[in-house]
Amino acid sequence: MKRSDRIYILLLFLATVLSGCKDFLDQPVQGQQVLSNYFANEEECLRALTGCYASLSPQDWWENDFFYLVGDICSDDAFKGNSIEGDQRDFGDLARFLITPQNEWIEIKWRYTYEQIYRTNLVIENVPEAPISEELKAQIVAEAKFLRAFGYFELVRNWGGAPLILEPLTANAPKQSRASASELWAQIETDLQEAIDFLPEKSAQSASELGRATKGAAQAYLAKAYVYQEKWAEAETLASQIIASGEYNLNDPFSRVWSVDNPNGNGSIFEIQQKYDDLFDAGSALPVITRSRADGGWGFCTPSSHLDNFMGDDPRRDLTIIKQGDYVDEAHPQYDTQLNENESGRTNRKYYLELADRPTQQEHLRSPLNHILFRYADLLLLHAEAAWHIGNEAAALTSVNAVRNRVGLDPVSSTGQDLLLDIYHERRMELAMEGHRYYDLKRQRGITQPGFPRLKEVMEDFVDYNLNRSTDPYDKGNAKGALFDVNVHTLFPVPQVEIDLSEGALTQNPGY
């Protein structure tokens, strides 16, 4: 399948596209000097920027892509899956909340995020002095600030406070201590606000530029940052501006949102660009990570019966979950979810690729499916939530019903707390198995236990469901969530290896 050359994330990226600058773009966060003769022309500046995008899905694909599933497995939406003894034990420990500072996935996420921040800092520091046009300088720096904000967004929602590094560090730099979460949020806001004015709208991008940061993407992440901080008025105002811009819509049917034939669709605000390359086995790993082992996949991150039953007869259920025996395509008229090697007889359909769209060589496991990180339906539901909190229920209803209308559902007309519950309900339905659930639940306040994050009451109900109420033959009796501690597990531990390297400058999160 041919597509125009965008900023594809290739396995060969640092070896070829960045030949000539790999000496510093492929380096760890600390201890490197910027090459004095780099950033000498437009091509080198753009290559350095592309290196920042590459960190979203880097060379070690099987490592970084796994963490995009944490928002599902650390919630009531999914299990670790793949119950083969010992296979990715640390990934399973995340799902069970048996988390230690030595967990390899925690270490990987921390390391890759700071690698991305290091690269963005190089661009932000050096491009302003490059001999290129002022207009191009401004856009490159704006894109780098957007990506730096994205990196700190990932850090603050996973760890809370973390080192705030705004310049490339050298080997003799002081050991870095943790800035507070509020300081990270302030920097995220600053970077995004400074980026917005110098980024193009999506509609102004050429085909070769699709996938690069846009004004709408920066505004959307800023709105989400406001939501996380409960700055409801600011979030509602900014989300309303994005809606009014007309840059995004829900015209694509739900069935095409995750289609490999619909990259950067009209509802996509920001997504990681992927291109399969059979020589270097480059592309997305998510389809093979989540596909059934009977279908050549690894069987991880399997939807729960709790999610399945919650979705009921909603038309999005069959476009989100594949169940044992389901018709999927001509090659799979009765899908086999490999029940004996999974915690659930279900598979995530959103990352599923039909046989014709998969690599022709069986030993190649990557795919060309882009990974959508932020879409318009998410923005509409954030707007609905923010509007509710400032007392504008009419605006909240308009946004939540726009999402429901796309899939042919009747509008809701609830008020008060029932409307907030309808918004929460719609977020789970619309965004299921896209990595949002855990992060939504820990930022939302509880309904039955308002003094705690909503994650507490949800995980308690999930444990009770699996142990006492479920009749599902696959996950009945699974005690996942029983170890959840609201005083510990709304944040992950700082990797012990990083604390050791910092010689104690980094402190650990409570409970670890």
N, C-alpha and C positions, 0 to 999 in steps of 0.2 A: 504494500500500500504506500503510494508516494504522497508526500506532503511537502509544502514549501519549506525551505530551510529557515527555521526560527532559531531561537536560542536553545537548541536541543541539548539535553543533558546526556552526554555520551560517556561511556566508560573510557574511551580514548582521549577524553577532553584535555586533561592536563599534559598528556604526552604529545598531542598534535596541535590542537587549537591554540594552546598556550605555549607552544615551543618558543623558547626565548624568554619567557617570564616564569616558567615553572620553578626556577631557582628560588623565587620568594613566594609564589602563590601556593606552592605545595608544602609550605613550612608550617610548623606548629605555631600556636598563638604567641608564645614568648620566644625571645632569644634570637631574632633575625634582623638583619639590617636591610633596608630597602635598597635595591640596586640603583646606584646614582644615575645611571644612563637610561633608566626606563621612564615611561610616560613621556616619550620624546615626540610622539605624533598621535594622530587620531586613532590609528589602528591599535596601537599599544594601550591606549586609554580604554578603548572598547573591549579589548581582550581582558584587561584587568577587571572590568565590570562583569564580563561574562563569567569570570572566575568566582565572583560573588554569587551569581545565580547558581553556579554548579554546586555550591555547598548545600543547596536545598535537597539535592539528590546525588551525593558524591560517589566516588569510585566504589567504595565498599558498600554496594547497594543493599546487600542482604542485612547489613547492620542498620543503616539509617532508616530504611523504609519500615522496618519492624516497629519503630517507635511511633509512627503515625497511627498504629492500631491501639495504642495505650488508652486513648479516650474511649474506646469501646470495651476492652477487656477489664478495665478498672471500674466498670459500671455494671448495671443490671442488663445491659444489652447483649453481652457476649461472654463466652468462656475463652480460655487460652486456646482450646482445641488441641488437636494432635496429641492424643493421650499415650503415644509411644513412650515407654519409660525412658526418662532422661533426656528427651529431645527438647532442647531450649528450656532447660529447667528455670533459668533466671527469668525468662519471659513468663512462665507459669507462676513464679513467685510474685511477680507484679500483679497478676490477676487475682491471686489469693491474698494479697496484702501481707505476704511474708517477705517483706522488703528489707534489705540490708544495704549499708553504704558500699558493699563490695559488688552489688548487682551490676553485671556487665552492660545491660541496656541503659542504666542510669549513667554509667561512665561514658558510653558511646554518645548519648544525646548531649551531655555536657561538653564533651570534646569537640564534636562537630559544630555545635552552636558557637563556641568561641573561635573555631576556625573561620566560620563565616564572618563573625564580627571583626576578626583580625583583617580579613580581606577587605571588608567594607572600609575599615579605618585607613588602610593603605590608599584606597581610591579617594576617600574624602580629603586626606592630607595632601596627596600629590597632584591630583587632576587640576586643581585651581591654578597651579603654576605651569601647566603644560601649554605648549604653543599650538593651541587649537582655538576654535571660535568660542566666544563667551557663551553663546547659546548652547552649544554642545557641552561645554563644561558644566553649565548649570543643570542640564538634564542628567548627565552622568552622576554628578554629585547627589542630585535628588533621588535617583534610583538607588544609589548606595545607602543613602540615609533611610530610605524605605526599607531596604533589606536589613540594615542594622536595627531598625525599630522592630522588624519581624523577629530577629534573633533575640532581642531583649524581651519581647512579648513571650516567646517560648520559655525563656529563663524564668521570668517572674511568675508565670502561671504554673510552672512545675516546681520551682524551688523557693519562691518568695524573693528575699534579698539575694544578691549575687554581685560579684565584682563588676563595677561599672568602668569599662575601659573605652576611652574615646580617642586613642591614638595607638599606632603600632608600638608594641613594647619591645625593648631590646633585652639582651641577656642580663644586663646589670640593673634592670628596673627593680624597684622595691617589690617585695611580695604583696600580692593584692588581697585586701580584705573585702568583706561583703558590704556593698551599699544596701540601704534599706529598700524594701519593695516600693515605698512611695517615691524614692529617688529614681528607681528604674522606670516607674510609670511616668514620672515627670520627663525623663529623657525620651521615652517612647513618644510622648505627646510632642515634644520639641522637634524631634526628627521628622515626624509625620507632618506636622504643621509647616515646617520649612520645606518639605518635599512637595507639598500639594501644588504650590503656585508654579512649579517648574516641570511638572509632569503632564503629558498629553492625555486627553480623553481617549478612551479605548477606540471610539469611532474615528479618531484621527490617525491611528496607527496603520501602517502598511502591513501587508501579510507577513513580511519578514520580521516585523516588530512585535507581533502578537505574542503575549506571554511576558513581556517586559512590564514593569510597574507602570501604572496609570494614575491619574488624578483620582479616579473613582476608587481604585484599590487602596490608596493612601487614606482617603476619606473613610472608607469602610473599616479599615483597621483602627483608625482613630475613634470612630464611633464604637467599635467593639471594646477598645481600651476604656472609653468612658463608661460603658456598661459594666465592665469588670469592677470599676471603681465606684459604681452606683452614682455616677454623675448623670442623672437621668435627663435633665433638661438639655445639657450639651449633647448627649447621645441622640435625643429625639430631634433636635434641630439639625444636626449634621446628617442623620439618616434621612430626614425629610428632603434635604438638599440633593442627596444622591437619587432619591426616588424621582424628584422633580426634574432632574437632569435628562431623563429619558434614555440614558446610556444603556440601561439593562432592562430586561423584561422576562416574562415567564412564557413566552410564545412557544419555546421548545416543549414538546410533551415530556412528561416525567420519564418516560421510557428512553428518551434520547439524551438525558442529562449526562449520563456516564458512558455514552456510546463512543467507541473508538473512532467512529466516522463523524463525530461532532466536536472536534477540539475547539476550545475557546468559544463555546456557544454563547448565545445572547444573554444567558443568565449567569455566565461565568465572570466573576470579578477578578479572581487571581488563581492561577493554576500552574503547577510545575509542568514544563514542557518535556515530553518524552519522545524519543525516536528509536525504534528497534534497529540495531545494526548487527547483522549475522556474523560479521568478521570479529567484532570485539564484544559481542553479546551485551550490547548496551540497550538501556530502556528501563521501564518500570518493573519492579519485582513484586508489587502488590498482588497482581493476578495470580501468580504462582504461589505466593505465600498463603493466600486465602483459599485457593481452589482445593477441592477434595483430593485426597491422596489417590482415590480410584480414578481420578481424571488427570493424573500427572502433576498434581499440586502437592503442597505441604500440609494443608488442612488446619491452618492456624486461624484464630479469631473467628470462632463459630457462633452464629446468632443463638441466643437463648430461647427456650420455649416461653419464657416470660415476655420477651419482646414479641415473639410470634403471636401469642394470645392477645397481647395489648393491641397489636395492629388489627386483629380481627378480620373483618371483611373490607377494610380500607383498601382501595385499589393500589396503593403503594406497597402493600405487603408482598405481593408476588413479584414485584420489581426490586425488592430489597432482600428477600430470603428465598433460597432454593431449598426445598425439602426432599427427603428421600422419595424417589420415584417420580418426581416432577418432570414434566416435559419442559426442556430448556431450548433445544434446537434439534435439527435433523440428526445431528451426530449423537445427541443425548436425549432420546425420546423418553427414557426413564432414568433420571439422574441418580447416580450412586454416590451417596455422601460418605461412604466408607465408615459405617457405623461403629465397627469394632475398633477403630483407631481415632475416634473423635469423642469429645465430651458432649456433643450435640449432633443430632441427625440433620444438620442444617449448614448451608454455605452462604456467604455474602454474595449476592447477585450483582451488586454495584460494580465490583471489580472483575466480574466474570467476562471472559472473552470467548466468543464462539471459535470453533476449531479453525475456521478460515482466517481468523485474525491473529492466530498464534504463530510463533516461529515455526518454520518448516522443519528445522533440525531439532530433534528431541532434546539434544544436550544443551540447547540454548533456552534459558528460562526467563529471559526478559520479554517485555512487550512494549508496544507503542502507545499504551493507554495513558493519557495525561492524568495527573493527580490534582483534582480540584480542591483547593484549600479554602476558598471563600466564594460562595455563590449568592445570587440575588435573593433567593428565598430565605436564606440565613439573615440577610440584611433586613428584609421585611419583618421577620419575626423579632429581631432585635429592636426594630422600630416600634413594633406593637408592644413589646415589654416596656420600653422606655416611656412610650406614650401613656400606658396604663399607670405607671408610677408617678407621672405628673398630673394625673387626673383627666387625661384626654381619652376617654374610652371610645369615642367615635373614631378617632384616628387609629386606635389600637384595633378596633373591629375591621376597619377598612384594610389594614395590612394583613391581619391573620386570615381574613376571608379571601384576599387575593391569592394566597397560597392554596387554600382549600379549593377555590374555583378552578385552578389549573387542572386538578384531578377529578373534577366533576362532583365535588361534595357540596352539600347545602351549606349556606353561611351560618355561622353561630351568631347568637344575639344576646349572649350572657352579659352580666354586669358584675361589678364588685369582684370579690375574690374568685368567683366562678369563671370570670373572664380571664383572670391571670392563670388559672388552672388550664383553661382552654388553650392559652398561648403556650404554656409548658407542654401540654399534650401535643400540640401541633409541631413544636420543635422536635420532639422525639419521633413522631411519625415521619416528618419530612427529611430529617437529617440522620436517621438511624444508620448505623454502621459506616459513618463518615468521620469518626474520631472526635465527636463533639460532646457526647453524653456526660462523661466524667467531669469535664471542665465546666459544663453547664450546671451540673448538680452541686458542685462545690462552691460556685459563686452565688447561686440562688439561696435565698433564705428558706428555712423549713416552713412547711404548712402546718403540720401537726406539732412540730417542735421548732417554733420560730426563733429560738435562741441559738440554733445551730445551723450550719449549712444543710441544705436539703439532702445532700448526699447521705447524711446519717440515717434519716428516716427511710429513704429509698433502699439503702443496703440492708437495713434491718428487715424491711418487708420482703426483700429478695431472698434473704436467708430463710425466713419463715415460709415463703412460697415453695422453695425447693425442698425443704425438709418436711413440710407438713401439708401443703395444699396441692402441689403439682401431681398430676397423673401422667406426666410425660415419661415415656419409657427410657429416654436418653439422659436427661439431666435431673430426674427425680432423685433426691437424696444427696445431691452435690452441695457441699457446705461452703462453697465459695462466698466470701464476704463475712464469714463468721469471725475472722481475725481483724476486721476493719475497726480502727480506733479513730474517732473524729478528731482527737487531740494530736494525732500523728499523721494520718494518711491523707490529709488534704494537701500535703507537700511531700516531695520526694527527698531522700537523703542526699546531702552533698557527697559526691564520690570520695571515699576514703583516700584514694590515691591522690586526689587533688589537695585534700587537707594535709597529707604527708608532704607533698611537694611544696606546699606553701609554708611549711615549717610552723604550722599552727596559726598562720594569719587568717585562714578560713575557719569559721566555726560551723558546727553541725546543727541541723534542724532538730527541734525538740523530739524526743522519743526514739532517736536513732543512736 
